[in-house]
Amino acid sequence: MDKATQRMRILAYCEKHGSITIREAFTKLDINSPSKRISEMRSCGKYIVNSVEECRVDDDGKVKRWKRYFIKEIENEQ
């Protein structure tokens, strides 16, 4: 799967579910380099990419942290 297809799959997932995590991109979309694709989306100027850090404490008291990405394609103004 090429890079553009991977970016479009991430965008479609975010449109359907509202956001995505790196783990979701790995497991649900089978994208091997989701961080790279999200970085490309952020730098190309065609997408709005925001992220928030989430965390939870597991039963052993360890803090688990991850980022949730919110991605929206910028609509062309005419």
N, C-alpha and C positions, 0 to 999 in steps of 0.2 A: 504494500500500500504506500503510495507516495505521500510526501509531506503535505501537499495541498489537500488531499483527501482526508488525512488525519486531522488537519485543522478544521475542515468542514464537519467532520464527525464530532469533534469537541464542541463546536458552535451549536450543532443540532442538539447535542445532549444538554447543553446549557439552556437552550431555548425550551426544551421539553421539561427539564427538571429544575431549572433556575440557577444551578451552579454545578461545579464538578471539583473533585479532589484528584490528586495524582493517582491514588489507589483505584478510584473509580475508572479513570482513563486506562489504567493497566488491565484491570479485571473485566470491566464491562465493554470496553471499546477495543481491547487488545492492541493498545498503542504502546510501543516500547520506550519511547522518549517523550512522554507528555510534557515534561518541564521545558524541553527544547521547543516543542510546538507552541506552547503557551507564551514563551519568551518571543518567538517569531511573531505571534499574533500581536503582542504588546508593542513590538518595535516597528511594525509596518504602517501604523497610523490608520488602519482600516477598522480597528476594533477598540472598544473600551474594555480594559481588563482591570478589574479590581479584585483584591483578595483580602480575606480576613483570617486571622489565626484562630483556630479552635483548639480546645484542649479538654481533657477529662482525666480524672484520677481513677486508675484501675483498682481492683480489690487489694493489690499488694502495696498500694500507696504510690505507685509510679505515675508520673504525669506523662500523658501521651499528647503530643502536639502535632498539628497538621494545618495546612492552608486549604481554604475553600476558595475557588476562583469563580468569579462572576464575569461572564464574557458576553458582550453585546456587539453586534456588527453596527458600525456607524452608517446610517442611511445617507445616500447621496442626495444633496440638495440641488434642485434644478430650477 
